[in-house]
Every structure is written in C-alpha cells, then in structure tokens.
C-alpha cells in the first residue's frame, strides 16, 4: 500500500499513456479505407451535378456547403476523419469531371442546364 502512495504519479502516467495509445490505434483503425474514399469520390460526381442543378452557376461556396452536407449525411466518417480542405479538393476534382462532361456530353449538359434528353446522343461516361 505504501508503494502505491509513493508512486501514484507513475500509475496515473501509465494509465494516460495506455489511454492515448488505445485512442490513436482506434482512430487509425476507423480511418476511411481507400475503397471508402474511392466510393465517396465517385458519389461526389453525382452530388456536384445535383448541386449545380439545384443552385445553378455562380454559387460555388453554397454548392460546396450543399455537397458537404449531403456527403456527411451519406458518409458519416467524413465529419470525423476528413478535413474540410481535403473534402474541398475532392469536390474540385468532381467539378472538373462535371465541366468536362458538360462540354462533351449533350445529355448531361441538357440535364444540368434544363431541357429534354437527346436520344441520338449516347456519350454517358
């Protein structure tokens, strides 16, 4: 009992270190896997198109917030493990994809900008 009284600070320090290690290992295990990130990036293509349809051009920050909110609802790990800057970069990648599609795919352009689908065009990529 005297040993515990004399070395209480070592016991507290050991508990703190073990707790920290468990936290770090647990966080590492729960990090998004490469597959989750790949799926998220593919889903972001759909989300940026939906945001463009809903909000139109010239509303970049609002679209980013809309896509972020939709993504957090669909993929809860984003809020815990992905920085907003990383997420924003992924959205930029999806926007580049969308802009390329708007230039090359008439059906996607009509969908985003309004209008009827042209059945003669079949360039969905």
C-alpha positions as CSV (number, residue, x, y, z in Angstrom):
1,X,0.0,0.0,0.0
2,X,2.9,2.3,0.8
3,X,4.3,1.7,-2.7
4,X,1.0,2.9,-4.3
5,X,1.1,6.0,-2.2
6,X,4.7,6.8,-3.1
7,X,4.3,6.0,-6.8
8,X,0.8,7.2,-7.6
9,X,2.1,9.6,-10.3
10,X,3.7,6.7,-12.2
11,X,0.4,4.8,-12.2
12,X,-1.5,7.9,-13.5
13,X,1.1,8.5,-16.2
14,X,0.9,4.8,-17.2
15,X,-2.8,5.0,-17.5
16,X,-2.6,8.2,-19.5
17,X,-0.1,6.7,-22.0
18,X,-2.2,3.5,-22.4
19,X,-5.3,5.5,-22.9
20,X,-3.6,7.7,-25.5
21,X,-2.3,4.6,-27.3
22,X,-5.7,3.0,-27.4
23,X,-7.2,6.2,-28.8
24,X,-4.5,6.5,-31.5
25,X,-4.9,2.9,-32.6
26,X,-8.7,3.1,-32.5
27,X,-8.6,6.2,-34.6
28,X,-6.2,4.6,-37.1
29,X,-8.4,1.5,-37.4
30,X,-11.5,3.7,-38.0
31,X,-9.9,5.9,-40.7
32,X,-11.6,5.7,-44.1
33,X,-10.3,3.0,-46.2
34,X,-9.1,3.5,-49.7
35,X,-12.3,1.9,-51.0
36,X,-14.5,4.2,-49.0
37,X,-12.6,7.3,-50.3
38,X,-12.9,5.9,-53.9
39,X,-16.6,5.4,-53.5
40,X,-17.0,8.8,-52.0
41,X,-15.2,10.4,-54.9
42,X,-17.5,8.6,-57.4
43,X,-20.5,9.7,-55.4
44,X,-19.3,13.3,-55.4
45,X,-19.7,13.3,-59.2
46,X,-23.4,12.8,-58.7
47,X,-23.6,15.3,-55.8
48,X,-21.9,18.2,-57.7
49,X,-24.3,17.7,-60.6
50,X,-27.3,17.7,-58.2
51,X,-25.9,20.9,-56.6
52,X,-25.4,22.5,-60.0
53,X,-29.0,21.7,-61.0
54,X,-30.4,23.0,-57.7
55,X,-28.3,26.2,-57.3
56,X,-27.0,27.0,-60.8
57,X,-23.8,28.6,-61.7
58,X,-22.1,31.3,-59.7
59,X,-22.9,29.8,-56.3
60,X,-19.6,28.0,-55.7
61,X,-19.4,28.2,-51.9
62,X,-23.1,27.4,-51.5
63,X,-22.7,24.4,-53.7
64,X,-19.7,23.3,-51.7
65,X,-21.7,23.5,-48.5
66,X,-24.7,21.7,-50.0
67,X,-22.4,18.9,-51.3
68,X,-20.6,18.7,-47.9
69,X,-23.9,18.4,-46.0
70,X,-25.2,15.7,-48.4
71,X,-21.9,13.8,-48.1
72,X,-21.9,13.9,-44.3
73,X,-25.4,12.5,-44.3
74,X,-24.4,9.7,-46.7
75,X,-20.9,9.1,-45.4
76,X,-20.7,10.0,-41.6
77,X,-17.0,9.2,-41.4
78,X,-16.3,12.4,-43.4
79,X,-17.1,14.7,-40.4
80,X,-14.7,12.8,-38.2
81,X,-11.8,11.8,-40.4
82,X,-11.6,14.1,-43.5
83,X,-10.5,17.7,-43.2
84,X,-12.7,20.2,-45.0
85,X,-9.7,21.2,-47.2
86,X,-9.3,17.6,-48.4
87,X,-13.0,17.3,-49.0
88,X,-13.0,20.6,-50.9
89,X,-10.1,19.3,-53.1
90,X,-12.2,16.1,-53.9
91,X,-15.1,18.3,-54.8
92,X,-12.9,20.3,-57.1
93,X,-11.9,17.0,-58.8
94,X,-15.6,16.2,-59.2
95,X,-16.3,19.6,-60.6
96,X,-13.6,19.2,-63.2
97,X,-15.2,16.0,-64.2
98,X,-18.6,17.6,-64.4
99,X,-17.3,20.5,-66.5
100,X,-15.6,18.1,-68.9
101,X,-18.9,16.2,-69.1
102,X,-20.9,19.4,-69.8
103,X,-18.6,20.1,-72.7
104,X,-18.6,16.6,-74.2
105,X,-21.9,15.1,-73.3
106,X,-25.0,16.8,-74.6
107,X,-27.4,14.8,-72.4
108,X,-25.6,15.8,-69.2
109,X,-25.5,19.4,-70.4
110,X,-29.2,19.4,-71.0
111,X,-29.8,17.8,-67.6
112,X,-27.8,20.4,-65.8
113,X,-28.9,23.4,-67.9
114,X,-32.5,22.2,-68.4
115,X,-34.1,20.8,-71.4
116,X,-35.0,17.4,-72.9
117,X,-32.7,14.5,-73.4
118,X,-31.5,13.9,-76.9
119,X,-32.0,10.2,-77.6
120,X,-29.5,10.4,-80.5
121,X,-26.6,11.2,-78.2
122,X,-25.3,8.3,-76.1
123,X,-22.0,9.6,-74.6
124,X,-22.5,8.9,-70.9
125,X,-19.1,8.4,-69.5
